Amino acid sequence: MPEDASAEIDAKIDALTDWRGKTLAAARAAIRGADPTIEETVKWRKPSNPSGVPVWEKNGVLCTGELYKDKVKLTFMKGASLADPKGLFNASLDAGTRRAIDFREGDAVDAGGLTALVRAAIAANE
């Protein structure tokens, strides 16, 4: 299934002809760069989103990549417990467990900072 999920995520990115595709691709590269054994899955398919939500996992869910008209949202399941020295978390800051990064048009993906957050999420899952 991981190969199929990766192909589905590829297709989702390719279908986006605006800035969101580039942003999700850059975020995905940083996530995958954190650890070569991260598994890509697709979850939460529903009629309003039949292609589902990209999910990155290692010993549990690390983060999800949701697409909206005005943003790409990466939600870290255990984000509230992760150190965020680069201050990347900018959404769901009052949530008890999760934290998110909302990328809007024109926002750059801090690959190094994102990779560090993913590595911290891996450690939190172990």
N, C-alpha and C positions, 0 to 999 in steps of 0.2 A: 503493500500500500504506500510506503513512503515515496517510491518513484512516481506512482500515480498522483499522489498529493502534490509532489513537486511540479509535475507537468500541469496540474490544475492551477497551481499558483502562477506558473509561467504564463498560462493562457489568460489568467485574470489580469496580470500585468500587461500583457500584449494587447488586451482589449481596451485598456485605458489609453486614450490618445491625448490626454492632457497631462498636466504636471503631476497628478496623483500616481500615475504609473511609474514615472521616474523616481518619485519620492519613495514609493513602496519598494521598488527595486533596490534603491540605495540602502534603505533600512534593512531589507532582507539580506543583502550582501554583508552588512555589518553584523547582523545576528548570526548568520552562518559562519562568519569568520571567527566567532568567539570559540567555537568548538566544532570539529568536523563530525562529531557523532550526534549533533542536534538533529532531531527528527522533525520533518515538516508533515503536518496533517492539515486536513480541512474539516471543520466542524460547524455545527449550528446552521445547517441548511434549512431554509423555510421559503414559503412562496414569495415573500418580498426580497429574498436574497438566495436564489436557488444555487448559486455557485459557492455559498458558504463563506466561512471566515478562515483565512490562513492562521495556523497555529504552529508555534515552535515549541518543542518539548524535549526535555531530558530529565528523567526521573520525575516526571510531572510537567504540567504546563509552565513554560517560562513566560511567554507573552503571546498576544494575539495581534493581528493587523486588520483593523476594520477600516472600511472605506465609506466616506460620507461625501456629500456634494462639495463641502467646503474644507474638508480636512482628511488626513490619514491619521488614524489613532492607533498607537501601540499601547496596549494595556498589559502591565506586568502584574501577574496574579499575586505576588508577594512583595509588590513594590514598596509598601509602607515600611518594610523591614530592611530595605536595601539602602546602602550608602549611595548618595547621588552627588559626588563632589563637583560635577560639571553643571549641576542644576538643570538637568534635562527634563525632569518631571514638571509638567506645567498644567496638568489636568487631574481631576479626581484627588486633589490634594487633601481633602477632608475625609476621604474614604478610610475605613478602618484597616483594610488589608491591601487593597490595590492602589496603584498609581499609574498614571498614563502620560504619554507624550503626544500632544496634538501638533501635527505638522500642517501648516497652512501654506497656501501658494506663496512661493518665494523663500520659504524657510529651508535652510540647509540642514542636511543630516550630519551630525557630528559622529562620524564613523567610530573614532577612537572612544569617545564617551559612551556611545551606544554599545559597543563591544564590551566595554568594562561593566556596564550595567547587566548585560546578558551573562557575563561570567559570574557576577555577584548573584544573579538569579539561579544559576546552576548550583553554586555553593549553598544557597538557601534551600534548594530541593534535596540536597544530599544529606 
